[in-house]
Amino acid sequence: MSFLLFAVSALHVLVLVLLFVATLDKGWWVLPDAGALNLWYDCVFQNSTRSWACASVADSPQLRAVQGLLLGALLLSGAAFALFLWQLHAGPRGRLFSASGGAQILAGLAVLVGAGLYAAWGGRPPGGHFGHCFVLAWLCVPLALASGVTYIHLRKRE
């Protein structure tokens, strides 16, 4: 049983780290000229100064929705992990971790909707491709859903 608790905790921490990187790093949309767009700033690498020049993204309702969904998913996943730890140490014995699992499943669904909305959004510059943050967001979806389902089926032993 302790191995299963360790495994589900490690999976949840992995989801949190991947979701944190996907939400905050540069690389949702990569341009051919070494520029990158993320959810928060439009960044372009300048070869002359070897630094990134960033400007705020245009106010787009779709992009704001993606930002909100991914930030909400990050907060939900963090709350689910804190709730799991509380249920594990102070919660009643013999009960399921259904609250933690439900919050983690909601986080996975929020990432699913946010990444899908970003994929359908047409406001990206032409000629680029999806970057590593977009891939990490899609990778978080099945991992978060799997950890949420595992939490729901996991019972605290008496």
Number of C-alpha atoms within 10 A of each C-alpha: 10 7 8 11 15 11 13 18 17 13 16 23 15 15 27 21 15 20 27 19 16 26 26 17 15 22 24 25 22 22 18 10 11 12 19 24 23 22 22 18 16 19 21 19 15 13 9 6 8 8 11 14 13 15 11 10 15 12 8 11 9 16 20 16 15 23 20 14 22 27 20 16 28 25 16 22 27 20 16 25 20 13 18 21 15 12 19 17 11 9 15 12 13 11 15 18 24 19 16 28 27 18 24 31 27 20 30 31 19 22 28 21 17 25 24 15 16 21 13 10 13 10 11 16 11 9 10 16 16 16 18 17 24 20 15 20 25 20 18 24 21 17 19 28 20 19 23 28 18 18 25 19 13 19 16 17 11 7
